[in-house]
Amino acid sequence: MSHSPIVTDPSPQETPPETAEKKASGKGKVNWLAEIRGLALMLLGVLAFHSLIAKPFYIPSASMVPNLLVGDRLVVSKYPYGWSWVSASFHILPRGTWRIAPETPAYGDIVIAVPPDRDEDYIKRVVGLPGDRIAMVNGQIVLNGKPVPQEVEPPVRIPVDSQICDGRPCLDSFSQYLVRLPDGREAYEPPTYRETLPNGASYLIIDHEQQPLDNFDEIVIPEDSVFLMGDNRDHSADSRAPAAPFGNGLGGPVPIADIGGRAEFITFSLDGRTTWNPLSWIKSLRPERAWHSLRPQLREGAAGHGAD
């Protein structure tokens, strides 16, 4: 009787202790060069996106009330008018007049502009285009010899505690329009008008007092420049107001090369009750403003008129 040989598996070779230690120590080793390179590429990608495509912005002042409130967070697209020195995040490029893929803004666009004397971002509305003749008479724009229509609207309602700048109400100048709401909260209801530009762009403005910026003689807007104004007409440092050292305005028409993009929509908004505590963010959230478009309404049949 024959017997098949019994084959046994050889015992696995034992790993020398010093080799095991090397493998264990190698597992926890971080390739810092690769980590830093990955982080740098990510930051470059974010900067490129913010410079070329879109960037988030925060509204810290009341110059665009009632259409933009203090605490609104919004998205600005960087490409509608082409790219220039101002497109780069943090304004890291030297000032210049060059533009790549240039386009002209439209009447009624809300844009980000940089004043001639400092690298700050202002947000204003386009009310005059290259070649237009523009003047202002008693708070009404006169464009190419024709008054821009203004219609009286029901007063907008702005809660007092929603507009806080540096710990105090931003709209103290509206105190005469203070009302108490049924829920006990206080709100401003200032005089409100609907302005409609030649292309039909229509939006609300607030104009409640006579002041020096309500009148200026006619000027011609230079080529490659636009005239910008805030919607809160009596409280906006815009193209009507001198720049430094005489004021903090835009100092006249703004070169399109100094415009960094167009405001598109609000992502979310927090009112003046917001503090450092994240729990306060829930209470101060304005859900009704989320995803609100910032493009002006277009009225059909508006009488158009360009530069004569």
SEDREN-939597 format. One record per residue: residue in one letter; z, x, y of N, C-alpha, C in turn. Coordinates in steps of 0.2 Angstrom, whole numbers, padded with zeros to 4 digits, always signed. Atoms other than C-alpha are relative to their C-alpha. Layout:
REM SEDREN-939597
AZXYZXYZXY;...
REM end
This chain:
REM SEDREN-939597
M+0000+0004-0006+0000+0000+0000+0000+0005+0006;S+0000-0004-0006-0005+0007+0016+0003-0003+0006;H-0003+0002-0006+0004+0006+0032-0004+0002+0007;S+0003-0002-0007-0004+0005+0050+0005+0004+0004;P-0005-0004-0004+0004+0019+0061+0002-0004+0006;I-0004+0004-0006+0016+0012+0074-0002+0005+0006;V+0001-0004-0006+0010+0018+0091+0005-0002+0006;T-0005+0002-0006+0023+0018+0105-0003+0003+0006;D+0002-0002-0006+0020+0019+0123+0004+0006+0003;P-0003-0006-0002+0024+0036+0131+0005-0002+0006;S-0004+0002-0005+0039+0035+0142-0003+0002+0007;P+0002-0002-0007+0035+0035+0161+0003+0006+0003;Q-0003-0006-0003+0037+0051+0170+0005-0002+0005;E-0005+0001-0006+0052+0051+0181-0002+0004+0006;T+0002-0003-0006+0049+0054+0199+0005+0005+0002;P-0005-0005-0002+0057+0070+0205+0004-0003+0006;P-0004+0002-0005+0072+0066+0217-0003+0001+0007;E+0003-0002-0007+0064+0075+0232-0006-0003+0002;T+0006+0004-0001+0047+0066+0230+0002-0007+0002;A-0002+0007-0001+0056+0049+0230+0003+0000+0007;E-0002+0000-0007+0065+0054+0246-0005+0000+0005;K+0006-0001-0005+0049+0059+0255-0003-0007+0000;K+0004+0006+0000+0041+0042+0250+0004-0005+0004;A-0004+0005-0003+0056+0032+0256+0001+0002+0008;S+0000-0002-0008+0057+0042+0273-0007-0002+0003;G+0007+0002-0003+0038+0039+0275-0001-0007+0001;K+0000+0007-0001+0040+0020+0274+0002-0002+0007;G-0003+0002-0007+0050+0019+0290-0003+0004+0006;K+0002-0004-0006+0040+0031+0300-0005-0004+0004;V+0004+0003-0004+0031+0024+0315-0005+0004+0003;N+0006-0004-0003+0014+0030+0321+0000-0002+0008;W-0001+0001-0008+0019+0030+0340-0007+0000+0003;L+0006-0001-0003+0002+0036+0345-0005-0007-0001;A+0004+0006+0001-0007+0021+0337+0003-0006+0003;E-0003+0005-0004+0006+0009+0344-0001+0000+0007;I+0001+0000-0007+0004+0015+0361-0007-0001+0002;R+0007+0001-0001-0015+0015+0360-0001-0008-0001;G+0001+0007+0001-0014-0003+0353+0002-0004+0006;L-0003+0003-0006-0003-0008+0368-0004+0001+0006;A+0004-0001-0005-0014+0000+0380-0007-0004+0000;L+0007+0004+0001-0030-0009+0373+0002-0007+0002;M-0002+0007-0001-0020-0025+0374+0000-0001+0008;L-0001+0000-0008-0015-0022+0393-0007+0000+0003;L+0006-0001-0003-0033-0017+0397-0004-0007-0001;G+0003+0006+0001-0039-0033+0389+0002-0006+0004;V-0003+0005-0005-0027-0044+0399-0003+0001+0007;L+0002-0001-0007-0032-0035+0415-0007-0002+0001;A+0008+0002+0000-0051-0037+0411-0001-0008+0001;F+0000+0008+0000-0048-0056+0408+0002-0002+0007;H-0002+0002-0007-0038-0058+0424-0005+0002+0005;S+0005-0003-0005-0051-0048+0434-0007-0003+0000;L+0007+0003+0001-0067-0056+0427+0000-0007-0002;I+0001+0007+0002-0063-0073+0420+0005-0005+0003;A-0005+0005-0003-0047-0082+0425+0007+0004+0001;K-0006-0003-0001-0030-0078+0431+0005-0006+0003;P-0005+0005-0002-0014-0089+0433+0003+0002+0007;F-0003+0000-0007-0006-0092+0451+0005-0004+0001;Y-0006+0004-0002+0010-0099+0458-0001-0001+0007;I+0000+0002-0007+0011-0109+0474+0007+0001+0003;P-0007-0001-0003+0026-0103+0485+0001-0003+0006;S-0001+0002-0007+0022-0111+0501-0003-0007+0001;A+0002+0007-0001+0018-0129+0508-0006+0000+0004;S+0006+0001-0004+0002-0125+0517-0006-0004-0003;M+0005+0005+0003-0009-0135+0505+0003-0007-0002;V-0002+0007+0001+0002-0150+0504-0004-0005+0003;P-0003+0003+0006-0001-0164+0498-0004+0002-0006;N+0004-0001+0006-0014-0157+0486+0003+0005-0005;L-0004-0005+0004-0004-0142+0480+0007+0000+0003;L-0007+0000-0002+0015-0142+0480+0003+0006-0002;V-0003-0006+0002+0027-0128+0480+0003-0001-0007;G-0002+0000+0007+0031-0124+0462-0006-0002-0005;D+0006+0001+0005+0013-0128+0455-0002+0006-0003;R+0003-0006+0003+0006-0116+0443-0007-0002-0002;L+0007+0002+0001-0013-0116+0442-0004+0006-0003;V+0005-0005+0002-0028-0107+0435-0005+0001+0005;V+0005-0002-0004-0040-0098+0446-0006+0003-0004;S+0006-0003+0003-0058-0094+0439-0002+0006+0005;K+0002-0006-0004-0064-0077+0445-0007+0001+0001;Y+0008-0001+0000-0083-0078+0443-0004-0005+0004;P+0004+0005-0004-0089-0093+0453-0004+0003+0005;Y+0004-0003-0006-0094-0082+0468-0002+0007-0001;G+0001-0007+0001-0097-0066+0459+0006+0004+0000;W-0006-0004+0000-0086-0051+0458+0000+0005+0006;S-0001-0005-0005-0080-0039+0472+0006+0004-0001;W-0006-0004+0000-0066-0027+0476+0006-0005-0001;V-0006+0004+0000-0054-0042+0477+0001-0003-0007;S+0000+0003+0007-0058-0048+0459+0005+0004-0004;A-0005-0004+0005-0047-0034+0451+0007-0002+0001;S-0007+0001+0000-0030-0038+0447+0004+0005+0004;F-0004-0005-0004-0017-0031+0459-0003+0003+0006;H+0004-0003-0005-0031-0027+0471+0000+0008+0000;I+0000-0008+0001-0032-0009+0464-0006+0003+0003;L+0006-0004-0003-0049-0006+0471+0000+0000+0007;P+0000+0000-0008-0053-0001+0489-0004-0005+0002;R+0003+0005-0004-0059-0014+0501-0008+0002+0000;G+0007-0001-0001-0078-0016+0502-0004-0006+0001;T+0004+0006-0001-0092-0028+0506-0005-0002-0006;W+0004+0000+0005-0101-0026+0490+0002-0007-0005;R-0001+0005+0005-0103-0041+0477-0005+0000-0005;I+0004+0000+0006-0110-0042+0460-0001-0008-0002;A+0002+0007+0002-0119-0059+0455+0003-0004+0006;P-0003+0004-0005-0115-0066+0472-0002-0007+0000;E+0001+0007-0001-0114-0085+0475+0004-0002+0006;T-0003+0002-0006-0109-0095+0490+0005-0006-0002;P-0004+0006+0001-0094-0107+0489-0003-0006+0003;A+0002+0007-0002-0096-0126+0491+0005-0003+0005;Y-0005+0004-0004-0088-0137+0504+0005-0003-0004;G-0006+0003+0004-0071-0142+0498+0003+0004-0005;D-0003-0005+0005-0068-0128+0486+0007+0002+0002;I-0006-0003-0001-0050-0122+0485-0001+0007-0002;V+0001-0007+0002-0051-0103+0485+0006+0004+0001;I-0005-0005-0001-0040-0088+0484-0003+0006+0005;A+0003-0005-0005-0043-0076+0500+0005+0005+0002;V-0005-0005-0002-0035-0060+0506-0002+0001+0007;P+0001-0002-0007-0032-0057+0524-0002+0007+0002;P+0003-0006-0001-0040-0043+0533+0005+0006+0001;D-0005-0005-0002-0023-0034+0537+0005+0002-0006;R-0005-0002+0005-0014-0034+0520-0002-0003-0007;D+0002+0002+0007-0016-0036+0501+0004-0006-0002;E-0003+0006+0003-0009-0054+0499-0005-0005-0001;D+0004+0005+0002-0016-0069+0491+0001-0006+0004;Y+0000+0007-0003-0019-0085+0502-0004-0005-0004;I+0004+0005+0003-0025-0101+0495-0001-0005+0005;K+0002+0004-0006-0035-0112+0507-0006-0004-0003;R+0006+0004+0002-0050-0124+0507-0006+0002+0004;V+0006-0002-0004-0068-0120+0512-0002-0007+0004;V+0003+0005-0005-0073-0131+0527-0006+0002+0004;G+0006-0002-0004-0087-0121+0534-0004+0005-0004;L+0004-0005+0004-0101-0111+0526-0004+0005+0004;P+0004-0005-0004-0112-0096+0532-0005-0004+0004;G+0005+0003-0005-0122-0101+0547+0002-0006+0003;D-0003+0007-0003-0112-0117+0551+0002+0002+0007;R-0003+0000-0007-0107-0120+0569+0006-0004-0001;I-0007+0003+0001-0088-0125+0568+0004+0000+0006;A-0005+0000-0005-0076-0131+0581+0005-0005-0002;M-0005+0005+0001-0060-0142+0582+0002-0003+0006;V-0002+0003-0006-0056-0155+0594+0006-0005-0002;N-0005+0005+0002-0039-0164+0593+0001-0001-0007;G-0002+0000+0007-0036-0159+0575-0006-0003-0005;Q+0006+0002+0004-0054-0165+0569-0005+0005+0000;I+0005-0005+0000-0067-0153+0563-0006-0003+0002;V+0007+0001-0003-0084-0153+0572-0004+0005-0003;L+0004-0005+0004-0097-0146+0560-0007-0001+0002;N+0007+0000-0002-0114-0142+0567-0001-0006+0005;G+0001+0005-0006-0111-0154+0582+0002-0007-0002;K-0002+0007+0002-0105-0169+0571+0008+0000-0003;P-0007+0001+0003-0086-0174+0568+0000-0001-0007;V-0001+0001+0007-0081-0173+0550+0004-0006+0000;P-0004+0006+0001-0075-0190+0545+0007+0000-0002;Q-0007+0000+0002-0056-0193+0544+0002-0008+0000;E-0002+0007+0001-0050-0210+0537+0008+0000-0001;V-0008+0001+0001-0031-0216+0538+0001-0002-0007;E-0002+0002+0007-0023-0217+0521+0007-0001+0000;P-0008+0001+0001-0006-0223+0515+0003+0007+0000;P-0003-0007+0000+0006-0209+0518+0002+0002-0007;V-0002-0003+0007+0009-0198+0503+0008+0000+0000;R-0008-0001+0001+0027-0197+0496+0001+0006-0003;I-0002-0007+0002+0034-0180+0494+0008+0000-0001;P-0007-0001+0000+0052-0179+0487+0003+0006+0003;V-0003-0006-0004+0063-0168+0498+0002+0005-0005;D-0002-0005+0004+0071-0159+0483-0005+0003-0004;S+0005-0003+0004+0055-0155+0475-0004+0006+0004;Q+0003-0005-0004+0049-0143+0490+0005+0004+0003;I-0005-0005-0002+0062-0129+0491-0003+0007+0001;C+0003-0007-0001+0057-0112+0499+0006+0004+0002;D-0006-0005-0001+0070-0098+0498+0007-0004+0001;G-0006+0004+0000+0084-0111+0495+0001-0005+0005;R+0000+0006-0005+0080-0123+0509-0006-0004+0000;P+0006+0005+0000+0068-0138+0511-0006+0004+0004;C+0006-0004-0003+0050-0131+0515-0002-0005+0006;L+0003+0005-0005+0046-0147+0525+0005-0003+0005;D-0004+0003-0005+0059-0148+0538-0003-0003+0006;S+0004+0003-0006+0046-0152+0551-0002-0007-0001;F+0002+0007+0001+0043-0168+0542+0006-0005+0000;S-0006+0004+0000+0061-0174+0545+0000-0007+0003;Q+0000+0006-0003+0056-0188+0556-0004-0006-0005;Y+0003+0005+0005+0046-0196+0541+0004-0001-0006;L-0004+0000+0005+0061-0195+0530+0002-0008-0002;V-0002+0007+0002+0064-0211+0519+0005+0001-0006;R-0004+0000+0006+0077-0215+0506-0003-0005-0005;L+0004+0003+0005+0069-0221+0489+0005-0005-0003;P-0005+0005+0003+0077-0236+0479+0004+0004-0005;D-0005-0003+0005+0084-0223+0466+0005+0005+0004;G-0005-0004-0003+0094-0215+0480-0003+0007+0003;R+0002-0007-0002+0083-0199+0482-0004-0001+0007;E+0003+0000-0007+0075-0194+0499-0007+0003-0001;A+0007-0002+0000+0056-0192+0502-0002+0000+0007;Y+0003+0000-0006+0045-0188+0516-0007-0004-0001;E+0006+0004+0000+0030-0200+0520-0004+0002+0007;P+0003-0002-0006+0020-0190+0533-0007-0003+0001;P+0006+0002-0001+0004-0196+0541-0006+0003-0004;T+0004-0003+0005-0010-0194+0529-0007-0003+0001;Y+0007+0002-0001-0029-0194+0531-0005+0002-0006;R+0005-0002+0005-0044-0193+0520-0006+0003+0004;E+0006-0003-0004-0057-0180+0526-0006+0001-0005;T+0006+0000+0004-0075-0180+0519-0005+0005+0003;L+0004-0005-0002-0086-0165+0521-0008-0002-0002;P+0007+0002+0000-0105-0165+0522-0003-0001-0007;N+0003+0001+0007-0108-0163+0503+0004-0006-0004;G-0004+0005+0004-0096-0178+0499+0006+0002-0002;A-0007-0003+0002-0081-0167+0495+0005-0004+0004;S-0005+0004-0003-0066-0178+0499+0007+0001-0002;Y-0006-0002+0002-0048-0174+0499+0005-0002+0006;L-0005+0003-0005-0031-0179+0508+0002+0006+0004;I-0003-0005-0005-0024-0169+0523+0006-0003+0003;I-0006+0003-0004-0008-0171+0533-0001+0003+0007;D+0000-0002-0007-0009-0170+0552+0005-0004+0004;H-0006+0004-0003+0007-0175+0561+0002+0002+0007;E-0002-0002-0007+0008-0166+0578-0006+0003+0003;Q+0005-0004-0004-0002-0159+0592+0003+0007+0001;Q-0002-0007-0001-0002-0140+0592-0006+0004+0001;P+0006-0004-0003-0013-0125+0598-0006+0000-0005;L+0006-0001+0004-0023-0124+0582-0004-0006-0001;D+0004+0006+0000-0029-0142+0584-0007+0001+0004;N+0006+0000-0004-0042-0136+0596-0003+0007+0001;F+0003-0007-0002-0054-0121+0597-0008-0001+0001;D+0007+0000-0002-0071-0118+0604-0005+0001-0006;E+0005-0001+0006-0087-0118+0593-0002+0007-0001;I+0002-0007+0002-0091-0102+0584-0005-0001-0005;V+0005+0000+0005-0105-0098+0572+0003+0004-0006;I-0003-0003+0005-0099-0093+0555-0005+0005-0003;P+0005-0005+0002-0107-0076+0550-0003-0001-0007;E+0002+0000+0007-0118-0074+0535+0005+0003-0005;D-0005-0003+0005-0108-0070+0519+0007-0001+0002;S-0007+0002-0002-0093-0078+0527+0001-0008-0001;V-0001+0007+0000-0084-0095+0526+0006-0001+0004;F-0006+0002-0004-0071-0104+0536+0005-0004-0004;L-0005+0003+0005-0055-0109+0527+0006-0003+0004;M-0006+0004-0003-0041-0121+0532+0005-0003-0006;G-0005+0003+0004-0025-0127+0524+0000-0008+0001;D+0000+0008-0001-0023-0146+0520+0006-0002+0004;N-0006+0002-0004-0006-0146+0528-0002+0003+0007;R+0003-0003-0006-0015-0144+0545+0004+0003+0005;D-0005-0002-0005+0000-0141+0556+0004+0006-0002;H-0005-0005+0003+0008-0128+0545-0004+0004-0005;S+0004-0004+0004-0006-0117+0538-0002+0006+0004;A+0003-0006-0003-0010-0099+0543-0007+0001-0003;D+0007+0000+0003-0029-0100+0540-0005+0004+0005;S+0005-0003-0004-0045-0095+0548+0001-0002+0008;R-0002+0002-0007-0039-0104+0564+0005+0005+0004;A-0006-0004-0002-0024-0092+0566-0002+0008+0000;P+0001-0007-0001-0025-0074+0572+0003+0004-0006;A-0003-0004+0005-0022-0060+0559+0005+0005+0004;A-0004-0005-0003-0009-0046+0562-0004+0005+0004;P-0007+0000-0001-0003-0039+0573+0002-0006+0004;F-0002+0006-0004-0004-0056+0583+0002-0006-0004;G-0002+0006+0004-0001-0068+0569-0001+0002-0008;N+0000-0001+0007-0001-0070+0550-0005-0004-0003;G+0005+0004+0003-0017-0080+0548-0006+0004-0003;L+0005-0004+0003-0034-0075+0542-0005+0003+0005;G+0004-0003-0005-0041-0071+0559-0007-0001+0001;G+0007+0002-0001-0057-0081+0559-0003-0001-0007;P+0004+0001+0006-0071-0083+0546+0002+0006-0005;V-0002-0005+0005-0067-0074+0529-0006+0002-0004;P+0005-0002+0004-0080-0063+0521+0000-0002-0008;I+0000+0003+0007-0085-0070+0503+0003+0006-0004;A-0003-0006+0004-0081-0052+0497+0007+0000+0000;D-0007+0000+0000-0063-0055+0501+0003-0007-0003;I-0002+0006+0003-0062-0071+0491+0000+0001-0008;G-0001-0002+0007-0055-0069+0473-0001-0005-0005;G+0001+0005+0005-0059-0085+0465+0001-0007+0002;R+0000+0007-0001-0059-0104+0464+0006-0003-0004;A-0005+0003+0003-0044-0114+0460-0003-0006-0004;E+0003+0004+0004-0048-0125+0445+0005-0006-0002;F-0004+0005+0002-0033-0135+0438+0007+0003+0000;I-0007-0001+0000-0014-0136+0438+0002+0000-0008;T-0002+0000+0007-0006-0130+0421+0006-0004-0001;F-0007+0004+0000+0012-0136+0425+0003+0001+0006;S-0003+0000-0006+0023-0138+0439+0008-0001+0000;L-0007+0001+0000+0042-0136+0442+0002-0001+0008;D-0002+0001-0007+0051-0143+0457+0006+0004+0002;G-0005-0004-0003+0065-0136+0468+0006+0000-0003;R-0007-0001+0004+0079-0139+0456+0000+0005-0005;T+0000-0005+0005+0073-0125+0445+0004+0006+0002;T-0004-0006-0001+0085-0110+0443-0002+0005-0005;W+0001-0005+0005+0086-0095+0432+0002-0002-0007;N-0002+0002+0007+0093-0105+0418-0006-0004-0003;P+0006+0004+0003+0079-0111+0406+0002-0007-0001;L-0001+0007+0001+0088-0127+0403-0002-0005+0007;S+0002+0004-0007+0085-0132+0422-0008-0001+0000;W+0007+0001+0000+0066-0130+0418-0002-0007-0002;I+0002+0007+0003+0066-0146+0408+0001-0005+0005;K-0001+0005-0005+0074-0156+0421-0004+0000+0006;S+0004-0001-0006+0063-0149+0435-0007-0001-0001;L+0007+0000+0002+0047-0151+0426-0004-0006+0003;R+0003+0005-0002+0034-0162+0434-0006-0002-0004;P+0005+0001+0006+0024-0169+0419-0006-0003+0003;E+0006+0004-0003+0012-0180+0430-0005+0005+0003;R+0004-0005-0003+0005-0164+0438-0004+0005-0005;A+0003-0004+0005+0000-0155+0422-0007-0002-0001;W+0007+0000+0001-0019-0152+0420-0003-0005+0005;H+0003+0003-0006-0022-0160+0437-0006+0004+0003;S+0006-0004-0003-0040-0155+0443+0001+0001+0007;L+0000-0002-0007-0041-0146+0459-0007+0000+0004;R+0006+0001-0003-0059-0149+0462+0000-0007+0004;P+0000+0006-0005-0062-0162+0477-0004-0005-0003;Q+0004+0006+0001-0068-0179+0474-0007+0000+0003;L+0006+0000-0003-0086-0181+0477-0002-0008+0002;R+0002+0007-0002-0091-0197+0487-0008-0001+0000;E+0007+0001+0000-0108-0203+0484-0003-0003+0007;G+0002+0003-0006-0119-0207+0499+0002+0003+0006;A-0003-0004-0006-0110-0195+0510-0006+0003+0004;A+0005-0003-0004-0121-0190+0525+0001+0007+0000;G-0001-0008+0000-0125-0172+0523-0003+0003+0006;H+0003-0004-0006-0129-0160+0537+0002+0007-0001;G-0001-0007+0001-0131-0142+0536+0000+0003+0007;A+0001-0003-0007-0133-0129+0550-0006-0002+0003;D+0006+0003-0004-0145-0135+0563-0004+0007+0002;
REM end
